[in-house]
């Protein structure tokens, strides 16, 4: 016999999926922000390198 009746378990499973999906979206957003910051820094360093080589 399951600890939770199968009719009620669906709510908890759906809630678990929502939580995991939200965590994945937050993680992807954080990684995108970091990537944008790194790209800006690399562009700045490339500009400095170009100025120095002239």
PQR file with spaces between the fields and no chain letter, atoms N, CA, C, O and H, PARSE charges and radii, in Angstrom:
ATOM       1  N    UNK     1       0.834   -1.178    0.000 -0.4000 1.5000
ATOM       2  CA   UNK     1       0.000    0.000    0.000 -0.0000 2.0000
ATOM       3  C    UNK     1       0.884    1.250    0.000  0.5500 1.7000
ATOM       4  O    UNK     1       1.769    1.371    0.847 -0.5500 1.4000
ATOM       5  N    UNK     2       0.662    2.182   -0.936 -0.4000 1.5000
ATOM       6  CA   UNK     2       1.506    3.388   -0.990 -0.0000 2.0000
ATOM       7  C    UNK     2       1.257    4.305    0.204  0.5500 1.7000
ATOM       8  O    UNK     2       0.187    4.286    0.812 -0.5500 1.4000
ATOM       9  H    UNK     2      -0.057    2.084   -1.624  0.4000 1.0000
ATOM      10  N    UNK     3       2.270    5.107    0.523 -0.4000 1.5000
ATOM      11  CA   UNK     3       2.158    6.030    1.649 -0.0000 2.0000
ATOM      12  C    UNK     3       1.126    7.111    1.371  0.5500 1.7000
ATOM      13  O    UNK     3       0.447    7.577    2.286 -0.5500 1.4000
ATOM      14  H    UNK     3       3.139    5.123    0.029  0.4000 1.0000
ATOM      15  N    UNK     4       1.007    7.510    0.106 -0.4000 1.5000
ATOM      16  CA   UNK     4       0.023    8.519   -0.302 -0.0000 2.0000
ATOM      17  C    UNK     4      -0.894    7.862   -1.322  0.5500 1.7000
ATOM      18  O    UNK     4      -0.415    7.182   -2.229 -0.5500 1.4000
ATOM      19  H    UNK     4       1.558    7.132   -0.637  0.4000 1.0000
ATOM      20  N    UNK     5      -2.183    8.049   -1.193 -0.4000 1.5000
ATOM      21  CA   UNK     5      -3.085    7.489   -2.208 -0.0000 2.0000
ATOM      22  C    UNK     5      -2.742    8.028   -3.591  0.5500 1.7000
ATOM      23  O    UNK     5      -2.379    9.194   -3.740 -0.5500 1.4000
ATOM      24  H    UNK     5      -2.572    8.602   -0.456  0.4000 1.0000
ATOM      25  N    UNK     6      -2.859    7.176   -4.594 -0.4000 1.5000
ATOM      26  CA   UNK     6      -2.438    7.548   -5.948 -0.0000 2.0000
ATOM      27  C    UNK     6      -3.177    8.773   -6.478  0.5500 1.7000
ATOM      28  O    UNK     6      -2.613    9.523   -7.274 -0.5500 1.4000
ATOM      29  H    UNK     6      -3.154    6.229   -4.473  0.4000 1.0000
ATOM      30  N    UNK     7      -4.401    8.991   -6.066 -0.4000 1.5000
ATOM      31  CA   UNK     7      -5.145   10.156   -6.526 -0.0000 2.0000
ATOM      32  C    UNK     7      -4.543   11.461   -6.040  0.5500 1.7000
ATOM      33  O    UNK     7      -4.608   12.473   -6.738 -0.5500 1.4000
ATOM      34  H    UNK     7      -4.859    8.381   -5.419  0.4000 1.0000
ATOM      35  N    UNK     8      -3.958   11.448   -4.851 -0.4000 1.5000
ATOM      36  CA   UNK     8      -3.349   12.659   -4.287 -0.0000 2.0000
ATOM      37  C    UNK     8      -1.892   12.814   -4.707  0.5500 1.7000
ATOM      38  O    UNK     8      -1.354   13.921   -4.672 -0.5500 1.4000
ATOM      39  H    UNK     8      -3.905   10.626   -4.284  0.4000 1.0000
ATOM      40  N    UNK     9      -1.263   11.743   -5.094 -0.4000 1.5000
ATOM      41  CA   UNK     9       0.159   11.792   -5.435 -0.0000 2.0000
ATOM      42  C    UNK     9       0.413   12.642   -6.672  0.5500 1.7000
ATOM      43  O    UNK     9       1.488   13.226   -6.807 -0.5500 1.4000
ATOM      44  H    UNK     9      -1.700   10.844   -5.122  0.4000 1.0000
ATOM      45  N    UNK    10      -0.543   12.719   -7.562 -0.4000 1.5000
ATOM      46  CA   UNK    10      -0.357   13.500   -8.785 -0.0000 2.0000
ATOM      47  C    UNK    10      -0.056   14.955   -8.508  0.5500 1.7000
ATOM      48  O    UNK    10       0.740   15.564   -9.223 -0.5500 1.4000
ATOM      49  H    UNK    10      -1.416   12.244   -7.452  0.4000 1.0000
ATOM      50  N    UNK    11      -0.668   15.527   -7.495 -0.4000 1.5000
ATOM      51  CA   UNK    11      -0.409   16.926   -7.132 -0.0000 2.0000
ATOM      52  C    UNK    11       1.043   17.119   -6.719  0.5500 1.7000
ATOM      53  O    UNK    11       1.687   18.099   -7.096 -0.5500 1.4000
ATOM      54  H    UNK    11      -1.315   15.033   -6.914  0.4000 1.0000
ATOM      55  N    UNK    12       1.550   16.164   -5.934 -0.4000 1.5000
ATOM      56  CA   UNK    12       2.929   16.284   -5.459 -0.0000 2.0000
ATOM      57  C    UNK    12       3.926   16.083   -6.600  0.5500 1.7000
ATOM      58  O    UNK    12       4.958   16.752   -6.653 -0.5500 1.4000
ATOM      59  H    UNK    12       1.027   15.368   -5.627  0.4000 1.0000
ATOM      60  N    UNK    13       3.620   15.178   -7.492 -0.4000 1.5000
ATOM      61  CA   UNK    13       4.501   14.950   -8.649 -0.0000 2.0000
ATOM      62  C    UNK    13       4.526   16.200   -9.521  0.5500 1.7000
ATOM      63  O    UNK    13       5.594   16.626   -9.960 -0.5500 1.4000
ATOM      64  H    UNK    13       2.782   14.635   -7.449  0.4000 1.0000
ATOM      65  N    UNK    14       3.371   16.786   -9.774 -0.4000 1.5000
ATOM      66  CA   UNK    14       3.310   18.008  -10.576 -0.0000 2.0000
ATOM      67  C    UNK    14       4.074   19.131   -9.885  0.5500 1.7000
ATOM      68  O    UNK    14       4.796   19.877  -10.547 -0.5500 1.4000
ATOM      69  H    UNK    14       2.503   16.440   -9.417  0.4000 1.0000
ATOM      70  N    UNK    15       3.933   19.263   -8.588 -0.4000 1.5000
ATOM      71  CA   UNK    15       4.660   20.299   -7.850 -0.0000 2.0000
ATOM      72  C    UNK    15       6.167   20.073   -7.938  0.5500 1.7000
ATOM      73  O    UNK    15       6.931   21.029   -8.076 -0.5500 1.4000
ATOM      74  H    UNK    15       3.347   18.656   -8.050  0.4000 1.0000
ATOM      75  N    UNK    16       6.590   18.835   -7.859 -0.4000 1.5000
ATOM      76  CA   UNK    16       8.020   18.527   -7.968 -0.0000 2.0000
ATOM      77  C    UNK    16       8.549   18.908   -9.344  0.5500 1.7000
ATOM      78  O    UNK    16       9.640   19.467   -9.453 -0.5500 1.4000
ATOM      79  H    UNK    16       5.970   18.059   -7.746  0.4000 1.0000
ATOM      80  N    UNK    17       7.787   18.613  -10.398 -0.4000 1.5000
ATOM      81  CA   UNK    17       8.203   19.000  -11.743 -0.0000 2.0000
ATOM      82  C    UNK    17       8.293   20.516  -11.872  0.5500 1.7000
ATOM      83  O    UNK    17       9.229   21.024  -12.490 -0.5500 1.4000
ATOM      84  H    UNK    17       6.900   18.160  -10.309  0.4000 1.0000
ATOM      85  N    UNK    18       7.348   21.238  -11.306 -0.4000 1.5000
ATOM      86  CA   UNK    18       7.366   22.706  -11.373 -0.0000 2.0000
ATOM      87  C    UNK    18       8.604   23.247  -10.663  0.5500 1.7000
ATOM      88  O    UNK    18       9.255   24.163  -11.166 -0.5500 1.4000
ATOM      89  H    UNK    18       6.588   20.825  -10.804  0.4000 1.0000
ATOM      90  N    UNK    19       8.929   22.697   -9.514 -0.4000 1.5000
ATOM      91  CA   UNK    19      10.105   23.152   -8.758 -0.0000 2.0000
ATOM      92  C    UNK    19      11.377   22.877   -9.550  0.5500 1.7000
ATOM      93  O    UNK    19      12.231   23.756   -9.665 -0.5500 1.4000
ATOM      94  H    UNK    19       8.400   21.954   -9.105  0.4000 1.0000
ATOM      95  N    UNK    20      11.515   21.687  -10.091 -0.4000 1.5000
ATOM      96  CA   UNK    20      12.716   21.348  -10.864 -0.0000 2.0000
ATOM      97  C    UNK    20      12.811   22.227  -12.103  0.5500 1.7000
ATOM      98  O    UNK    20      13.893   22.721  -12.423 -0.5500 1.4000
ATOM      99  H    UNK    20      10.821   20.973   -9.997  0.4000 1.0000
ATOM     100  N    UNK    21      11.704   22.431  -12.803 -0.4000 1.5000
ATOM     101  CA   UNK    21      11.707   23.275  -13.997 -0.0000 2.0000
ATOM     102  C    UNK    21      12.112   24.706  -13.639  0.5500 1.7000
ATOM     103  O    UNK    21      12.880   25.330  -14.371 -0.5500 1.4000
ATOM     104  H    UNK    21      10.826   22.030  -12.543  0.4000 1.0000
ATOM     105  N    UNK    22      11.609   25.223  -12.534 -0.4000 1.5000
ATOM     106  CA   UNK    22      11.962   26.570  -12.098 -0.0000 2.0000
ATOM     107  C    UNK    22      13.448   26.665  -11.768  0.5500 1.7000
ATOM     108  O    UNK    22      14.101   27.644  -12.129 -0.5500 1.4000
ATOM     109  H    UNK    22      10.986   24.716  -11.940  0.4000 1.0000
ATOM     110  N    UNK    23      13.978   25.672  -11.094 -0.4000 1.5000
ATOM     111  CA   UNK    23      15.403   25.674  -10.774 -0.0000 2.0000
ATOM     112  C    UNK    23      16.258   25.643  -12.032  0.5500 1.7000
ATOM     113  O    UNK    23      17.279   26.327  -12.103 -0.5500 1.4000
ATOM     114  H    UNK    23      13.447   24.877  -10.800  0.4000 1.0000
ATOM     115  N    UNK    24      15.855   24.861  -13.018 -0.4000 1.5000
ATOM     116  CA   UNK    24      16.605   24.795  -14.277 -0.0000 2.0000
ATOM     117  C    UNK    24      16.565   26.149  -14.980  0.5500 1.7000
ATOM     118  O    UNK    24      17.587   26.601  -15.496 -0.5500 1.4000
ATOM     119  H    UNK    24      15.026   24.305  -12.960  0.4000 1.0000
ATOM     120  N    UNK    25      15.413   26.798  -15.010 -0.4000 1.5000
ATOM     121  CA   UNK    25      15.294   28.107  -15.658 -0.0000 2.0000
ATOM     122  C    UNK    25      16.175   29.132  -14.944  0.5500 1.7000
ATOM     123  O    UNK    25      16.855   29.922  -15.600 -0.5500 1.4000
ATOM     124  H    UNK    25      14.583   26.430  -14.591  0.4000 1.0000
ATOM     125  N    UNK    26      16.173   29.130  -13.622 -0.4000 1.5000
ATOM     126  CA   UNK    26      17.010   30.057  -12.863 -0.0000 2.0000
ATOM     127  C    UNK    26      18.485   29.792  -13.153  0.5500 1.7000
ATOM     128  O    UNK    26      19.251   30.737  -13.340 -0.5500 1.4000
ATOM     129  H    UNK    26      15.621   28.489  -13.089  0.4000 1.0000
ATOM     130  N    UNK    27      18.890   28.539  -13.194 -0.4000 1.5000
ATOM     131  CA   UNK    27      20.278   28.173  -13.484 -0.0000 2.0000
ATOM     132  C    UNK    27      20.682   28.661  -14.872  0.5500 1.7000
ATOM     133  O    UNK    27      21.765   29.222  -15.041 -0.5500 1.4000
ATOM     134  H    UNK    27      18.267   27.772  -13.042  0.4000 1.0000
ATOM     135  N    UNK    28      19.827   28.452  -15.856 -0.4000 1.5000
ATOM     136  CA   UNK    28      20.130   28.886  -17.221 -0.0000 2.0000
ATOM     137  C    UNK    28      20.230   30.406  -17.280  0.5500 1.7000
ATOM     138  O    UNK    28      21.095   30.937  -17.978 -0.5500 1.4000
ATOM     139  H    UNK    28      18.947   27.996  -15.719  0.4000 1.0000
ATOM     140  N    UNK    29      19.373   31.107  -16.569 -0.4000 1.5000
ATOM     141  CA   UNK    29      19.433   32.566  -16.557 -0.0000 2.0000
ATOM     142  C    UNK    29      20.740   33.056  -15.929  0.5500 1.7000
ATOM     143  O    UNK    29      21.352   34.000  -16.429 -0.5500 1.4000
ATOM     144  H    UNK    29      18.671   30.676  -16.002  0.4000 1.0000
ATOM     145  N    UNK    30      21.160   32.430  -14.858 -0.4000 1.5000
ATOM     146  CA   UNK    30      22.422   32.812  -14.219 -0.0000 2.0000
ATOM     147  C    UNK    30      23.594   32.556  -15.158  0.5500 1.7000
ATOM     148  O    UNK    30      24.484   33.399  -15.274 -0.5500 1.4000
ATOM     149  H    UNK    30      20.662   31.664  -14.452  0.4000 1.0000
ATOM     150  N    UNK    31      23.610   31.414  -15.828 -0.4000 1.5000
ATOM     151  CA   UNK    31      24.692   31.103  -16.753 -0.0000 2.0000
ATOM     152  C    UNK    31      24.702   32.067  -17.942  0.5500 1.7000
ATOM     153  O    UNK    31      25.772   32.446  -18.417 -0.5500 1.4000
ATOM     154  H    UNK    31      22.888   30.729  -15.734  0.4000 1.0000
ATOM     155  N    UNK    32      23.528   32.466  -18.426 -0.4000 1.5000
ATOM     156  CA   UNK    32      23.451   33.422  -19.534 -0.0000 2.0000
ATOM     157  C    UNK    32      24.007   34.774  -19.113  0.5500 1.7000
ATOM     158  O    UNK    32      24.717   35.421  -19.884 -0.5500 1.4000
ATOM     159  H    UNK    32      22.658   32.158  -18.040  0.4000 1.0000
ATOM     160  N    UNK    33      23.694   35.202  -17.908 -0.4000 1.5000
ATOM     161  CA   UNK    33      24.214   36.478  -17.409 -0.0000 2.0000
ATOM     162  C    UNK    33      25.734   36.430  -17.279  0.5500 1.7000
ATOM     163  O    UNK    33      26.421   37.387  -17.636 -0.5500 1.4000
ATOM     164  H    UNK    33      23.117   34.676  -17.282  0.4000 1.0000
ATOM     165  N    UNK    34      26.250   35.334  -16.777 -0.4000 1.5000
ATOM     166  CA   UNK    34      27.702   35.191  -16.656 -0.0000 2.0000
ATOM     167  C    UNK    34      28.363   35.188  -18.029  0.5500 1.7000
ATOM     168  O    UNK    34      29.414   35.800  -18.217 -0.5500 1.4000
ATOM     169  H    UNK    34      25.692   34.556  -16.487  0.4000 1.0000
ATOM     170  N    UNK    35      27.749   34.502  -18.983 -0.4000 1.5000
ATOM     171  CA   UNK    35      28.299   34.440  -20.332 -0.0000 2.0000
ATOM     172  C    UNK    35      28.339   35.829  -20.967  0.5500 1.7000
ATOM     173  O    UNK    35      29.324   36.184  -21.614 -0.5500 1.4000
ATOM     174  H    UNK    35      26.895   34.005  -18.830  0.4000 1.0000
ATOM     175  N    UNK    36      27.290   36.605  -20.789 -0.4000 1.5000
ATOM     176  CA   UNK    36      27.271   37.967  -21.330 -0.0000 2.0000
ATOM     177  C    UNK    36      28.372   38.817  -20.704  0.5500 1.7000
ATOM     178  O    UNK    36      29.038   39.579  -21.404 -0.5500 1.4000
ATOM     179  H    UNK    36      26.489   36.316  -20.264  0.4000 1.0000
ATOM     180  N    UNK    37      28.564   38.695  -19.414 -0.4000 1.5000
ATOM     181  CA   UNK    37      29.618   39.461  -18.738 -0.0000 2.0000
ATOM     182  C    UNK    37      30.992   39.070  -19.255  0.5500 1.7000
ATOM     183  O    UNK    37      31.836   39.932  -19.496 -0.5500 1.4000
ATOM     184  H    UNK    37      28.023   38.076  -18.845  0.4000 1.0000
ATOM     185  N    UNK    38      31.220   37.773  -19.428 -0.4000 1.5000
ATOM     186  CA   UNK    38      32.506   37.299  -19.929 -0.0000 2.0000
ATOM     187  C    UNK    38      32.725   37.775  -21.360  0.5500 1.7000
ATOM     188  O    UNK    38      33.839   38.158  -21.715 -0.5500 1.4000
ATOM     189  H    UNK    38      30.534   37.072  -19.232  0.4000 1.0000
ATOM     190  N    UNK    39      31.673   37.756  -22.195 -0.4000 1.5000
ATOM     191  CA   UNK    39      31.809   38.232  -23.569 -0.0000 2.0000
ATOM     192  C    UNK    39      32.175   39.708  -23.608  0.5500 1.7000
ATOM     193  O    UNK    39      33.003   40.115  -24.423 -0.5500 1.4000
ATOM     194  H    UNK    39      30.768   37.445  -21.907  0.4000 1.0000
ATOM     195  N    UNK    40      31.570   40.519  -22.738 -0.4000 1.5000
ATOM     196  CA   UNK    40      31.922   41.950  -22.672 -0.0000 2.0000
ATOM     197  C    UNK    40      33.375   42.130  -22.265  0.5500 1.7000
ATOM     198  O    UNK    40      34.077   42.969  -22.829 -0.5500 1.4000
ATOM     199  H    UNK    40      30.898   40.188  -22.075  0.4000 1.0000
ATOM     200  N    UNK    41      33.834   41.351  -21.293 -0.4000 1.5000
ATOM     201  CA   UNK    41      35.220   41.453  -20.852 -0.0000 2.0000
ATOM     202  C    UNK    41      36.178   41.047  -21.958  0.5500 1.7000
ATOM     203  O    UNK    41      37.214   41.688  -22.137 -0.5500 1.4000
ATOM     204  H    UNK    41      33.264   40.669  -20.835  0.4000 1.0000
ATOM     205  N    UNK    42      35.861   40.013  -22.693 -0.4000 1.5000
ATOM     206  CA   UNK    42      36.725   39.559  -23.791 -0.0000 2.0000
ATOM     207  C    UNK    42      36.779   40.623  -24.890  0.5500 1.7000
ATOM     208  O    UNK    42      37.847   40.885  -25.443 -0.5500 1.4000
ATOM     209  H    UNK    42      35.020   39.492  -22.548  0.4000 1.0000
ATOM     210  N    UNK    43      35.644   41.233  -25.207 -0.4000 1.5000
ATOM     211  CA   UNK    43      35.636   42.304  -26.207 -0.0000 2.0000
ATOM     212  C    UNK    43      36.502   43.473  -25.748  0.5500 1.7000
ATOM     213  O    UNK    43      37.253   44.047  -26.537 -0.5500 1.4000
ATOM     214  H    UNK    43      34.776   41.020  -24.758  0.4000 1.0000
ATOM     215  N    UNK    44      36.393   43.818  -24.476 -0.4000 1.5000
ATOM     216  CA   UNK    44      37.210   44.909  -23.937 -0.0000 2.0000
ATOM     217  C    UNK    44      38.701   44.561  -24.025  0.5500 1.7000
ATOM     218  O    UNK    44      39.513   45.402  -24.409 -0.5500 1.4000
ATOM     219  H    UNK    44      35.783   43.352  -23.836  0.4000 1.0000
ATOM     220  N    UNK    45      39.052   43.342  -23.676 -0.4000 1.5000
ATOM     221  CA   UNK    45      40.451   42.926  -23.755 -0.0000 2.0000
ATOM     222  C    UNK    45      40.940   42.913  -25.195  0.5500 1.7000
ATOM     223  O    UNK    45      42.091   43.264  -25.456 -0.5500 1.4000
ATOM     224  H    UNK    45      38.392   42.658  -23.364  0.4000 1.0000
ATOM     225  N    UNK    46      40.089   42.515  -26.135 -0.4000 1.5000
ATOM     226  CA   UNK    46      40.476   42.545  -27.544 -0.0000 2.0000
ATOM     227  C    UNK    46      40.732   43.973  -28.009  0.5500 1.7000
ATOM     228  O    UNK    46      41.672   44.228  -28.762 -0.5500 1.4000
ATOM     229  H    UNK    46      39.154   42.229  -25.924  0.4000 1.0000
ATOM     230  N    UNK    47      39.894   44.901  -27.559 -0.4000 1.5000
ATOM     231  CA   UNK    47      40.105   46.313  -27.918 -0.0000 2.0000
ATOM     232  C    UNK    47      41.436   46.816  -27.362  0.5500 1.7000
ATOM     233  O    UNK    47      42.178   47.510  -28.056 -0.5500 1.4000
ATOM     234  H    UNK    47      39.131   44.694  -26.947  0.4000 1.0000
ATOM     235  N    UNK    48      41.735   46.469  -26.121 -0.4000 1.5000
ATOM     236  CA   UNK    48      42.997   46.879  -25.525 -0.0000 2.0000
ATOM     237  C    UNK    48      44.182   46.277  -26.265  0.5500 1.7000
ATOM     238  O    UNK    48      45.192   46.946  -26.481 -0.5500 1.4000
ATOM     239  H    UNK    48      41.132   45.905  -25.557  0.4000 1.0000
ATOM     240  N    UNK    49      44.055   45.019  -26.649 -0.4000 1.5000
ATOM     241  CA   UNK    49      45.145   44.362  -27.392 -0.0000 2.0000
ATOM     242  C    UNK    49      45.341   45.011  -28.751  0.5500 1.7000
ATOM     243  O    UNK    49      46.478   45.178  -29.193 -0.5500 1.4000
ATOM     244  H    UNK    49      43.234   44.476  -26.473  0.4000 1.0000
ATOM     245  N    UNK    50      44.249   45.383  -29.427 -0.4000 1.5000
ATOM     246  CA   UNK    50      44.360   46.045  -30.724 -0.0000 2.0000
ATOM     247  C    UNK    50      45.028   47.411  -30.582  0.5500 1.7000
ATOM     248  O    UNK    50      45.876   47.777  -31.396 -0.5500 1.4000
ATOM     249  H    UNK    50      43.325   45.247  -29.068  0.4000 1.0000
ATOM     250  N    UNK    51      44.647   48.168  -29.545 -0.4000 1.5000
ATOM     251  CA   UNK    51      45.264   49.476  -29.332 -0.0000 2.0000
ATOM     252  C    UNK    51      46.760   49.336  -29.039  0.5500 1.7000
ATOM     253  O    UNK    51      47.573   50.136  -29.502 -0.5500 1.4000
ATOM     254  H    UNK    51      43.958   47.872  -28.883  0.4000 1.0000
ATOM     255  N    UNK    52      47.103   48.320  -28.273 -0.4000 1.5000
ATOM     256  CA   UNK    52      48.498   48.133  -27.890 -0.0000 2.0000
ATOM     257  C    UNK    52      49.331   47.703  -29.096  0.5500 1.7000
ATOM     258  O    UNK    52      50.496   48.087  -29.206 -0.5500 1.4000
ATOM     259  H    UNK    52      46.443   47.670  -27.896  0.4000 1.0000
ATOM     260  N    UNK    53      48.757   46.919  -29.996 -0.4000 1.5000
ATOM     261  CA   UNK    53      49.521   46.422  -31.146 -0.0000 2.0000
ATOM     262  C    UNK    53      49.734   47.514  -32.198  0.5500 1.7000
ATOM     263  O    UNK    53      50.598   47.371  -33.063 -0.5500 1.4000
ATOM     264  H    UNK    53      47.811   46.607  -29.907  0.4000 1.0000
ATOM     265  N    UNK    54      48.965   48.593  -32.136 -0.4000 1.5000
ATOM     266  CA   UNK    54      49.127   49.695  -33.109 -0.0000 2.0000
ATOM     267  C    UNK    54      50.244   50.583  -32.771  0.5500 1.7000
ATOM     268  O    UNK    54      50.503   51.549  -33.489 -0.5500 1.4000
ATOM     269  H    UNK    54      48.263   48.709  -31.434  0.4000 1.0000
